[in-house]
Amino acid sequence: MRVEKKRLLLFSVSLLLAFVYWRLLVMNFVNLSEVSFLRGITGLNFHHYHYGILVLLLMFLFIMFFKINSFIVVLAGFGFGTYFDGFLSRLFSSSNRYGELMNYHNNFFSSLIFFICIILVSFIFYKISLNGEK
């Protein structure tokens, strides 16, 4: 099987697996009155949409500093599947625009720290990739 065909198959299967995984998890194991583990300990409004973004960030760092392989393709499929499964529900959820803007403005320093953390993790991946070249 050609590499491109294998990658397409891996990407498609992992994309669909993410969709099935999250749908089954939410339908069968999430109680509407129950708070998720991370939300319970942090108080933050985590959704699997956010996990998808983090998986995509990890995938991108691997692509930047290492060769594309089957693991990266599966990460991409699972990350996009996780992200897009929550995308429409977040897009169509009711919101308060004033509250959204206030959150946006009030979280400037938190966002800045998050961006700095992403840059630091990028440097870690860079250093690891340099060690692999030796």
DSSP file (Angstrom, degrees, kcal/mol; ACC not computed):
  #  RESIDUE AA STRUCTURE BP1 BP2  ACC     N-H-->O    O-->H-N    N-H-->O    O-->H-N    TCO  KAPPA ALPHA  PHI   PSI    X-CA   Y-CA   Z-CA
    1    1 A M              0   0    0      0, 0.0     5,-0.0     0, 0.0     0, 0.0   0.000 360.0 360.0 360.0 134.6    0.0    0.0    0.0
    2    2 A R     >  -     0   0    0      1,-0.1     4,-2.4     4,-0.0     5,-0.2  -0.298 360.0-118.6 -64.3 151.1    1.3    3.4   -0.9
    3    3 A V  H  > S+     0   0    0      1,-0.2     4,-2.6     2,-0.2     5,-0.2   0.898 113.4  51.1 -58.4 -43.8    2.3    5.7    2.0
    4    4 A E  H  > S+     0   0    0      1,-0.2     4,-2.4     2,-0.2    -1,-0.2   0.894 110.5  48.4 -63.8 -40.0   -0.3    8.3    1.0
    5    5 A K  H  > S+     0   0    0      2,-0.2     4,-2.3     1,-0.2    -1,-0.2   0.904 112.0  49.4 -67.1 -41.1   -3.1    5.8    0.9
    6    6 A K  H  X S+     0   0    0     -4,-2.4     4,-2.8     2,-0.2    -2,-0.2   0.915 111.7  49.1 -62.7 -43.6   -2.1    4.3    4.3
    7    7 A R  H  X S+     0   0    0     -4,-2.6     4,-2.9     2,-0.2     5,-0.2   0.907 110.2  50.6 -63.5 -41.7   -2.0    7.8    5.8
    8    8 A L  H  X S+     0   0    0     -4,-2.4     4,-2.6     2,-0.2    -1,-0.2   0.916 112.4  47.2 -62.3 -42.8   -5.5    8.7    4.4
    9    9 A L  H  X S+     0   0    0     -4,-2.3     4,-2.6     2,-0.2     5,-0.2   0.932 113.8  46.8 -64.6 -46.4   -6.9    5.4    5.8
   10   10 A L  H  X S+     0   0    0     -4,-2.8     4,-2.4     2,-0.2     5,-0.2   0.914 114.2  48.2 -61.3 -43.6   -5.3    6.0    9.2
   11   11 A F  H  X S+     0   0    0     -4,-2.9     4,-2.3    -5,-0.2    -2,-0.2   0.939 113.6  46.4 -62.0 -48.5   -6.5    9.6    9.3
   12   12 A S  H  X S+     0   0    0     -4,-2.6     4,-2.3    -5,-0.2    -2,-0.2   0.916 114.4  46.7 -63.1 -45.2  -10.0    8.7    8.3
   13   13 A V  H  X S+     0   0    0     -4,-2.6     4,-2.6     1,-0.2    -1,-0.2   0.924 114.4  46.4 -65.1 -44.3  -10.3    5.8   10.8
   14   14 A S  H  X S+     0   0    0     -4,-2.4     4,-2.0    -5,-0.2    -1,-0.2   0.853 110.6  54.1 -69.0 -32.5   -8.9    7.8   13.7
   15   15 A L  H  X S+     0   0    0     -4,-2.3     4,-1.7    -5,-0.2    -1,-0.2   0.941 113.5  41.9 -61.7 -48.2  -11.2   10.8   12.8
   16   16 A L  H  X S+     0   0    0     -4,-2.3     4,-2.7     1,-0.2     5,-0.2   0.864 110.9  56.5 -69.1 -36.4  -14.2    8.5   12.9
   17   17 A L  H  X S+     0   0    0     -4,-2.6     4,-3.1     1,-0.2    -1,-0.2   0.893 105.9  51.2 -61.8 -39.1  -13.0    6.8   16.1
   18   18 A A  H  X S+     0   0    0     -4,-2.0     4,-2.6     2,-0.2     5,-0.3   0.931 110.7  48.9 -62.4 -44.7  -12.7   10.1   17.9
   19   19 A F  H  X S+     0   0    0     -4,-1.7     4,-2.2     1,-0.2    -2,-0.2   0.945 115.6  42.8 -59.0 -50.2  -16.3   10.9   16.8
   20   20 A V  H  X S+     0   0    0     -4,-2.7     4,-2.7     2,-0.2     5,-0.3   0.915 113.4  53.0 -64.3 -44.0  -17.6    7.5   18.0
   21   21 A Y  H  X S+     0   0    0     -4,-3.1     4,-2.5    -5,-0.2    -2,-0.2   0.948 113.7  40.8 -57.0 -52.8  -15.5    7.6   21.2
   22   22 A W  H  X S+     0   0    0     -4,-2.6     4,-2.7     2,-0.2     5,-0.3   0.888 115.1  51.0 -68.3 -38.5  -16.8   11.0   22.4
   23   23 A R  H  X S+     0   0    0     -4,-2.2     4,-2.7    -5,-0.3     5,-0.2   0.933 114.0  44.1 -64.6 -44.6  -20.4   10.3   21.3
   24   24 A L  H  X S+     0   0    0     -4,-2.7     4,-2.5    -5,-0.2     5,-0.4   0.915 114.1  50.7 -65.1 -42.1  -20.5    7.0   23.2
   25   25 A L  H  X>S+     0   0    0     -4,-2.5     4,-2.2    -5,-0.3     5,-0.6   0.942 115.8  40.6 -60.5 -48.4  -18.7    8.5   26.2
   26   26 A V  H  X5S+     0   0    0     -4,-2.7     4,-0.8     3,-0.2    -2,-0.2   0.917 118.9  45.5 -69.4 -42.8  -21.1   11.5   26.5
   27   27 A M  H  <5S+     0   0    0     -4,-2.7    -2,-0.2    -5,-0.3    -1,-0.2   0.875 126.3  27.0 -68.2 -37.1  -24.3    9.4   25.7
   28   28 A N  H  <5S+     0   0    0     -4,-2.5    -3,-0.2    -5,-0.2    -2,-0.2   0.744 130.4  26.5-102.0 -25.7  -23.5    6.5   28.0
   29   29 A F  H  <5S+     0   0    0     -4,-2.2     2,-0.7    -5,-0.4    -3,-0.2   0.544  93.2  90.1-121.4  -8.0  -21.3    7.7   30.8
   30   30 A V     << -     0   0    0     -4,-0.8     2,-0.4    -5,-0.6    -1,-0.1  -0.835  58.8-153.1-100.3 119.0  -22.0   11.4   31.4
   31   31 A N    >   -     0   0    0     -2,-0.7     3,-1.8     1,-0.1    -3,-0.0  -0.725  19.4-130.1 -84.3 133.8  -24.7   12.3   33.8
   32   32 A L  T 3  S+     0   0    0     -2,-0.4    -1,-0.1     1,-0.3    -2,-0.0   0.774 108.9  44.4 -59.9 -26.7  -26.3   15.7   33.0
   33   33 A S  T 3  S+     0   0    0      2,-0.1     2,-0.3    -3,-0.0    -1,-0.3   0.483  96.7  98.1 -94.5  -2.0  -25.9   16.9   36.6
   34   34 A E    <   -     0   0    0     -3,-1.8     2,-0.4     1,-0.0    -4,-0.0  -0.639  65.8-140.1 -90.9 142.7  -22.3   15.5   36.9
   35   35 A V        -     0   0    0     -2,-0.3    -2,-0.1     1,-0.1    -4,-0.0  -0.831  27.0-111.3 -99.9 137.8  -19.2   17.7   36.5
   36   36 A S     >  -     0   0    0     -2,-0.4     4,-2.6    10,-0.2     5,-0.2  -0.181  29.6-106.7 -65.3 161.8  -16.2   16.2   34.7
   37   37 A F  H  > S+     0   0    0      1,-0.2     4,-2.0     2,-0.2     5,-0.2   0.936 118.0  42.3 -56.3 -54.0  -13.0   15.4   36.5
   38   38 A L  H  > S+     0   0    0      1,-0.2     4,-2.3     2,-0.2     6,-0.4   0.889 115.0  50.2 -65.0 -38.4  -11.0   18.3   35.1
   39   39 A R  H  > S+     0   0    0      1,-0.2     4,-2.1     2,-0.2    -1,-0.2   0.885 109.7  53.1 -65.3 -36.8  -13.8   20.8   35.5
   40   40 A G  H  < S+     0   0    0     -4,-2.6    -2,-0.2     1,-0.2    -1,-0.2   0.882 116.2  36.3 -65.7 -39.8  -14.3   19.6   39.1
   41   41 A I  H  < S+     0   0    0     -4,-2.0    -2,-0.2    -5,-0.2    -1,-0.2   0.760 129.9  30.4 -88.5 -23.6  -10.7   20.2   40.1
   42   42 A T  H  < S-     0   0    0     -4,-2.3    -3,-0.2    -5,-0.2    -2,-0.2   0.722  88.7-135.5-104.7 -24.8  -10.0   23.3   38.1
   43   43 A G     <  +     0   0    0     -4,-2.1     2,-0.2    -5,-0.4    -4,-0.2   0.491  61.7 133.1  79.4   2.7  -13.3   25.0   37.9
   44   44 A L        -     0   0    0     -6,-0.4     2,-1.6     1,-0.1    -1,-0.3  -0.530  68.9-112.8 -87.6 156.2  -12.7   25.6   34.2
   45   45 A N        +     0   0    0     -2,-0.2     2,-0.2    -3,-0.1    -1,-0.1  -0.508  46.6 179.6 -88.5  67.9  -15.3   24.9   31.5
   46   46 A F        +     0   0    0     -2,-1.6     2,-0.3   -10,-0.1   -10,-0.2  -0.482   6.4 173.3 -74.2 138.2  -13.5   22.0   29.7
   47   47 A H    >>  -     0   0    0     -2,-0.2     3,-1.3    -8,-0.0     4,-1.2  -0.913  48.2-107.3-133.1 162.6  -15.1   20.3   26.8
   48   48 A H  H 3> S+     0   0    0     -2,-0.3     4,-2.3     1,-0.3     5,-0.1   0.758 117.0  72.2 -66.4 -19.4  -13.6   17.7   24.5
   49   49 A Y  H 3> S+     0   0    0      1,-0.2     4,-1.5     2,-0.2    -1,-0.3   0.896  98.0  48.2 -52.8 -43.4  -13.4   20.5   21.9
   50   50 A H  H <> S+     0   0    0     -3,-1.3     4,-2.0     2,-0.2    -1,-0.2   0.879 107.1  54.4 -69.3 -39.3  -10.6   21.9   24.0
   51   51 A Y  H  X S+     0   0    0     -4,-1.2     4,-2.6     1,-0.2    -1,-0.2   0.901 104.9  55.7 -60.6 -39.5   -8.8   18.5   24.2
   52   52 A G  H  X S+     0   0    0     -4,-2.3     4,-2.4     1,-0.2    -1,-0.2   0.906 105.9  50.4 -59.5 -42.3   -8.9   18.3   20.4
   53   53 A I  H  X S+     0   0    0     -4,-1.5     4,-2.2     2,-0.2    -1,-0.2   0.910 110.6  49.4 -63.1 -41.5   -7.1   21.6   20.2
   54   54 A L  H  X S+     0   0    0     -4,-2.0     4,-2.3     2,-0.2    -2,-0.2   0.897 110.8  49.6 -65.6 -39.6   -4.4   20.4   22.6
   55   55 A V  H  X S+     0   0    0     -4,-2.6     4,-2.6     2,-0.2    -2,-0.2   0.901 110.7  50.8 -64.4 -39.9   -4.0   17.1   20.6
   56   56 A L  H  X S+     0   0    0     -4,-2.4     4,-2.6     2,-0.2    -2,-0.2   0.873 108.5  51.7 -65.6 -36.9   -3.7   19.2   17.4
   57   57 A L  H  X S+     0   0    0     -4,-2.2     4,-2.3     2,-0.2    -2,-0.2   0.937 110.9  47.6 -62.9 -46.1   -1.0   21.4   19.1
   58   58 A L  H  X S+     0   0    0     -4,-2.3     4,-2.1     1,-0.2    -2,-0.2   0.922 112.1  50.1 -59.4 -45.3    0.9   18.3   20.1
   59   59 A M  H  X S+     0   0    0     -4,-2.6     4,-2.3     1,-0.2    -1,-0.2   0.913 109.6  51.0 -59.9 -44.5    0.6   16.9   16.5
   60   60 A F  H  X S+     0   0    0     -4,-2.6     4,-2.6     1,-0.2    -1,-0.2   0.896 107.8  52.2 -63.1 -40.2    1.8   20.1   15.0
   61   61 A L  H  X S+     0   0    0     -4,-2.3     4,-1.8     1,-0.2    -1,-0.2   0.899 109.3  50.1 -63.6 -39.6    4.9   20.2   17.3
   62   62 A F  H  X S+     0   0    0     -4,-2.1     4,-2.4     1,-0.2    -1,-0.2   0.917 111.5  48.6 -61.9 -42.2    5.7   16.6   16.2
   63   63 A I  H  < S+     0   0    0     -4,-2.3    -2,-0.2     1,-0.2    -1,-0.2   0.899 110.0  52.6 -64.9 -39.9    5.3   17.7   12.6
   64   64 A M  H  < S+     0   0    0     -4,-2.6    -1,-0.2     1,-0.2    -2,-0.2   0.879 125.1  21.9 -63.1 -38.4    7.5   20.7   13.1
   65   65 A F  H  < S+     0   0    0     -4,-1.8     2,-0.3    -5,-0.2    -2,-0.2   0.544 122.6  39.0-113.8  -8.3   10.4   18.9   14.6
   66   66 A F  S  < S-     0   0    0     -4,-2.4     2,-0.1    -5,-0.2    63,-0.0  -0.825  87.9 -82.5-135.2 173.2   10.1   15.2   13.5
   67   67 A K        -     0   0    0     -2,-0.3     2,-0.4     1,-0.1     5,-0.1  -0.439  47.9-104.5 -75.1 150.8    9.2   13.2   10.5
   68   68 A I        +     0   0    0     -2,-0.1     2,-0.2    -5,-0.1    -1,-0.1  -0.635  54.7 158.9 -74.4 129.3    5.6   12.5    9.7
   69   69 A N     >  -     0   0    0     -2,-0.4     4,-2.0   -62,-0.0     3,-0.2  -0.772  57.4 -80.1-138.6-174.7    4.8    8.9   10.6
   70   70 A S  H  > S+     0   0    0     -2,-0.2     4,-2.5     1,-0.2     5,-0.2   0.874 125.7  56.4 -60.6 -38.6    1.7    6.8   11.3
   71   71 A F  H  > S+     0   0    0      1,-0.2     4,-2.5     2,-0.2    -1,-0.2   0.916 107.8  47.9 -59.4 -44.1    1.6    8.1   14.9
   72   72 A I  H  > S+     0   0    0      2,-0.2     4,-2.5     1,-0.2    -1,-0.2   0.899 111.1  50.9 -64.4 -41.1    1.4   11.7   13.8
   73   73 A V  H  X S+     0   0    0     -4,-2.0     4,-2.5     2,-0.2    -1,-0.2   0.901 111.0  47.9 -65.2 -40.8   -1.3   10.9   11.2
   74   74 A V  H  X S+     0   0    0     -4,-2.5     4,-2.9     2,-0.2     5,-0.3   0.908 110.8  51.7 -66.2 -41.2   -3.4    9.1   13.9
   75   75 A L  H  X S+     0   0    0     -4,-2.5     4,-2.9    -5,-0.2     5,-0.2   0.921 110.3  49.7 -58.5 -43.5   -2.9   12.1   16.3
   76   76 A A  H  X S+     0   0    0     -4,-2.5     4,-2.8     2,-0.2     5,-0.3   0.939 113.2  45.5 -61.7 -47.7   -4.1   14.4   13.5
   77   77 A G  H  X S+     0   0    0     -4,-2.5     4,-2.5     1,-0.2    -2,-0.2   0.927 116.8  43.8 -62.4 -45.8   -7.2   12.3   12.8
   78   78 A F  H  X S+     0   0    0     -4,-2.9     4,-2.5     2,-0.2    -2,-0.2   0.893 114.9  50.1 -68.3 -38.9   -8.1   11.9   16.5
   79   79 A G  H  X S+     0   0    0     -4,-2.9     4,-2.5    -5,-0.3    -2,-0.2   0.935 114.4  42.8 -64.4 -47.3   -7.3   15.6   17.2
   80   80 A F  H  X S+     0   0    0     -4,-2.8     4,-3.1    -5,-0.2     5,-0.3   0.900 114.7  51.3 -66.5 -39.5   -9.5   16.9   14.3
   81   81 A G  H  X S+     0   0    0     -4,-2.5     4,-1.6    -5,-0.3    -2,-0.2   0.911 112.7  45.6 -62.5 -42.2  -12.2   14.4   15.2
   82   82 A T  H  X S+     0   0    0     -4,-2.5     4,-1.0     2,-0.2   -30,-0.2   0.916 116.1  46.2 -66.1 -44.2  -12.3   15.5   18.8
   83   83 A Y  H >X S+     0   0    0     -4,-2.5     4,-0.8     1,-0.2     3,-0.6   0.952 114.9  44.5 -63.5 -51.4  -12.2   19.1   17.8
   84   84 A F  H 3X S+     0   0    0     -4,-3.1     4,-0.8     1,-0.2    -1,-0.2   0.756 103.3  64.6 -72.7 -23.0  -14.9   18.9   15.2
   85   85 A D  H 3< S+     0   0    0     -4,-1.6     4,-0.4    -5,-0.3    -1,-0.2   0.875 113.9  34.1 -64.5 -34.2  -17.2   16.8   17.3
   86   86 A G  H <X S+     0   0    0     -4,-1.0     4,-1.9    -3,-0.6    -1,-0.2   0.545 100.4  85.8 -92.9  -8.0  -17.5   19.7   19.7
   87   87 A F  H  X S+     0   0    0     -4,-0.8     4,-2.3     1,-0.2    -2,-0.1   0.938  91.1  40.7 -62.1 -53.2  -17.3   22.4   17.1
   88   88 A L  H  X S+     0   0    0     -4,-0.8     4,-2.4     1,-0.2    -1,-0.2   0.890 113.5  53.1 -68.2 -38.5  -21.0   22.6   16.0
   89   89 A S  H  4 S+     0   0    0     -4,-0.4     4,-0.4     1,-0.2    -1,-0.2   0.894 113.7  43.9 -64.5 -36.3  -22.4   22.3   19.5
   90   90 A R  H >< S+     0   0    0     -4,-1.9     3,-0.6     2,-0.2    -2,-0.2   0.871 112.1  54.1 -71.4 -37.1  -20.1   25.1   20.7
   91   91 A L  H 3< S+     0   0    0     -4,-2.3    -2,-0.2     1,-0.2    -1,-0.2   0.881 116.3  36.7 -64.4 -39.3  -21.0   27.1   17.6
   92   92 A F  T 3< S+     0   0    0     -4,-2.4    -1,-0.2    -5,-0.1    -2,-0.2   0.351  89.5 117.4 -98.3   5.5  -24.8   26.9   18.2
   93   93 A S  S <  S-     0   0    0     -3,-0.6     2,-0.1    -4,-0.4    -3,-0.0  -0.450  72.6-106.6 -74.1 147.9  -24.7   27.1   22.0
   94   94 A S        +     0   0    0     -2,-0.1     2,-0.3     2,-0.0    -1,-0.1  -0.454  47.9 174.2 -72.8 145.6  -26.5   30.1   23.5
   95   95 A S        -     0   0    0     -2,-0.1     2,-0.6    -3,-0.1     3,-0.1  -0.944  37.6-120.6-148.1 167.8  -24.3   32.7   24.9
   96   96 A N     >  -     0   0    0     -2,-0.3     4,-2.5     1,-0.1     5,-0.2  -0.952  20.9-157.5-112.5 109.1  -24.2   36.2   26.4
   97   97 A R  H  > S+     0   0    0     -2,-0.6     4,-2.6     1,-0.2     5,-0.2   0.880  92.7  51.4 -58.9 -42.0  -22.0   38.4   24.2
   98   98 A Y  H  > S+     0   0    0      1,-0.2     4,-2.4     2,-0.2    -1,-0.2   0.934 111.5  47.8 -60.3 -45.5  -21.3   40.9   26.9
   99   99 A G  H  > S+     0   0    0      2,-0.2     4,-2.5     1,-0.2    -2,-0.2   0.890 110.4  52.3 -62.1 -40.5  -20.1   38.0   29.2
  100  100 A E  H  X S+     0   0    0     -4,-2.5     4,-2.5     2,-0.2    -2,-0.2   0.933 111.7  45.7 -60.5 -46.6  -18.0   36.6   26.4
  101  101 A L  H  X S+     0   0    0     -4,-2.6     4,-2.5     2,-0.2     5,-0.2   0.878 111.5  51.7 -67.0 -37.5  -16.3   39.9   25.8
  102  102 A M  H  X S+     0   0    0     -4,-2.4     4,-2.8    -5,-0.2    -1,-0.2   0.921 111.0  48.2 -64.7 -42.6  -15.7   40.5   29.5
  103  103 A N  H  X S+     0   0    0     -4,-2.5     4,-1.3     2,-0.2    -2,-0.2   0.922 110.8  52.2 -60.2 -43.8  -14.2   37.0   29.8
  104  104 A Y  H  < S+     0   0    0     -4,-2.5     3,-0.3     1,-0.2    -2,-0.2   0.937 115.3  39.9 -58.6 -48.5  -12.0   37.8   26.8
  105  105 A H  H >< S+     0   0    0     -4,-2.5     3,-1.1     1,-0.2    -1,-0.2   0.877 113.9  53.2 -70.2 -38.5  -10.7   41.0   28.3
  106  106 A N  H 3< S+     0   0    0     -4,-2.8     3,-0.3     1,-0.2    -1,-0.2   0.682 104.9  56.6 -72.4 -17.1  -10.4   39.7   31.9
  107  107 A N  T 3X  +     0   0    0     -4,-1.3     4,-2.6    -3,-0.3    -1,-0.2   0.050  67.8 115.9-104.4  26.2   -8.2   36.8   30.7
  108  108 A F  H <> S+     0   0    0     -3,-1.1     4,-2.5     1,-0.2    -1,-0.2   0.955  81.5  41.2 -58.0 -52.7   -5.5   38.7   29.0
  109  109 A F  H  > S+     0   0    0     -3,-0.3     4,-2.5     1,-0.2    -1,-0.2   0.871 114.1  52.4 -68.5 -36.4   -2.7   37.6   31.4
  110  110 A S  H  > S+     0   0    0     -4,-0.2     4,-2.2     2,-0.2    -1,-0.2   0.915 111.9  47.2 -62.1 -41.9   -4.0   34.0   31.6
  111  111 A S  H  X S+     0   0    0     -4,-2.6     4,-2.5     2,-0.2    -2,-0.2   0.908 110.7  51.6 -65.5 -41.8   -3.9   33.9   27.8
  112  112 A L  H  X S+     0   0    0     -4,-2.5     4,-2.3    -5,-0.2    -2,-0.2   0.922 110.4  48.3 -61.0 -44.4   -0.4   35.5   27.7
  113  113 A I  H  X S+     0   0    0     -4,-2.5     4,-2.3     2,-0.2    -1,-0.2   0.898 110.5  52.3 -62.7 -40.4    0.8   32.8   30.1
  114  114 A F  H  X S+     0   0    0     -4,-2.2     4,-2.1     2,-0.2    -2,-0.2   0.916 109.7  48.6 -62.3 -43.2   -0.8   30.1   28.0
  115  115 A F  H  X S+     0   0    0     -4,-2.5     4,-2.2     1,-0.2    -2,-0.2   0.899 110.5  51.0 -63.9 -40.4    0.9   31.4   24.9
  116  116 A I  H  X S+     0   0    0     -4,-2.3     4,-2.5     1,-0.2    -1,-0.2   0.897 108.6  52.2 -64.1 -39.3    4.3   31.5   26.7
  117  117 A C  H  X S+     0   0    0     -4,-2.3     4,-2.7     2,-0.2    -2,-0.2   0.903 107.7  51.7 -62.7 -41.1    3.7   27.9   27.8
  118  118 A I  H  X S+     0   0    0     -4,-2.1     4,-2.1     1,-0.2    -2,-0.2   0.917 110.6  48.6 -60.7 -42.8    3.1   26.9   24.2
  119  119 A I  H  X S+     0   0    0     -4,-2.2     4,-2.1     2,-0.2    -2,-0.2   0.908 111.0  50.2 -64.4 -41.6    6.4   28.6   23.2
  120  120 A L  H  X S+     0   0    0     -4,-2.5     4,-1.9     2,-0.2    -2,-0.2   0.911 110.2  49.2 -63.7 -42.6    8.2   26.8   26.0
  121  121 A V  H  X S+     0   0    0     -4,-2.7     4,-2.3     1,-0.2    -1,-0.2   0.880 108.6  54.9 -63.5 -36.8    6.8   23.4   25.0
  122  122 A S  H  X S+     0   0    0     -4,-2.1     4,-2.3     1,-0.2    -2,-0.2   0.906 106.8  50.1 -61.5 -41.5    7.9   24.2   21.4
  123  123 A F  H  X S+     0   0    0     -4,-2.1     4,-2.6     2,-0.2    -1,-0.2   0.872 107.9  53.6 -64.6 -36.5   11.4   24.8   22.6
  124  124 A I  H  X S+     0   0    0     -4,-1.9     4,-2.5     2,-0.2    -2,-0.2   0.936 109.6  47.3 -62.8 -45.9   11.4   21.5   24.5
  125  125 A F  H  X S+     0   0    0     -4,-2.3     4,-2.4     1,-0.2    -2,-0.2   0.896 111.0  52.8 -61.3 -39.5   10.4   19.7   21.3
  126  126 A Y  H  X S+     0   0    0     -4,-2.3     4,-1.9     2,-0.2    -2,-0.2   0.932 110.1  47.0 -60.6 -46.8   13.1   21.6   19.5
  127  127 A K  H  X S+     0   0    0     -4,-2.6     4,-2.0     1,-0.2    -2,-0.2   0.899 111.8  50.8 -63.8 -41.0   15.7   20.5   22.0
  128  128 A I  H  X S+     0   0    0     -4,-2.5     4,-1.6     1,-0.2    -1,-0.2   0.901 108.9  51.6 -62.6 -40.5   14.5   16.9   21.8
  129  129 A S  H  X S+     0   0    0     -4,-2.4     4,-0.8     1,-0.2    -1,-0.2   0.861 107.9  52.5 -66.9 -33.8   14.7   17.0   18.0
  130  130 A L  H >X S+     0   0    0     -4,-1.9     3,-0.6     1,-0.2     4,-0.6   0.896 107.3  51.7 -66.7 -39.7   18.3   18.2   18.2
  131  131 A N  H >< S+     0   0    0     -4,-2.0     3,-0.7     1,-0.2    -1,-0.2   0.844 106.1  55.7 -64.4 -33.2   19.2   15.4   20.6
  132  132 A G  H 3< S+     0   0    0     -4,-1.6    -1,-0.2     1,-0.2    -2,-0.2   0.731 101.0  58.6 -70.6 -22.7   17.7   12.9   18.0
  133  133 A E  H <<        0   0    0     -4,-0.8    -1,-0.2    -3,-0.6    -2,-0.2   0.656 360.0 360.0 -81.0 -16.0   20.0   14.3   15.3
  134  134 A K    <<        0   0    0     -3,-0.7    -1,-0.2    -4,-0.6    -2,-0.1   0.485 360.0 360.0 -74.9 360.0   23.2   13.4   17.1
